[in-house]
């Protein structure tokens, strides 16, 4: 080992986005910024904690954020999907399904009626189609919805106007050479839809 470099191992328990341990190389002659290795994408619980903390700190600043959001992700270490409902005050809730915005009550009542634990992918997309149809019927504002499915194979855009959006997604994945689950989902996917623009 070179004599002008000291290796320090530090335990990080302050920021949940940093790994539990990391190595810092510092020249002994001068104090420089720590050199961190490239960080992997944080798991969804850590990302949601960071977003919640950032929003909670923001409301105490001179320029607060005013954003309500749904944060979804798939944790490859535990093979579980996560969905978080976060409001502009930094309130976070772990939820099986959620909605924000003008159609929240219509969408939530539809999901209350049709959603159940361990719902399969196709059934989840059908529930989402029912939510979109109810919002379009009951609200005078016309939205274009963007539907995203998150699973162990990544992030997939779903076209809700197709009769079988999951079949189209699987066909596109097999045509591009990527793998997808051949069987129906086993409750380890997160399907969400959000309006992208008002017409």
Number of C-alpha atoms within 10 A of each C-alpha: 6 6 7 10 13 14 12 11 11 11 11 13 11 8 11 16 19 17 13 12 11 15 14 17 15 17 15 12 9 8 8 10 9 12 11 11 9 6 10 9 10 15 17 20 20 15 17 26 17 16 17 22 15 15 22 18 14 17 15 11 9 7 8 15 16 12 11 17 17 20 18 22 24 23 17 13 7 8 12 16 20 22 23 23 22 21 18 17 20 21 14 19 15 14 11 15 19 18 20 16 11 11 17 14 13 20 23 17 13 18 20 12 9 16 18 14 8 12 18 17 21 15 16 23 24 18 21 22 16 16 23 22 13 16 21 16 12 10 12 8 12 13 16 14 17 15 19 19 22 19 24 16 15 10 14 16 15 20 17 19 9 10 10 14 17 21 12 14 17 17 13 13 15 12 10 9 9 10 11 16 11 7 8 12 16 12 16 19 25 21 24 22 22 17 13 11 10 9 7
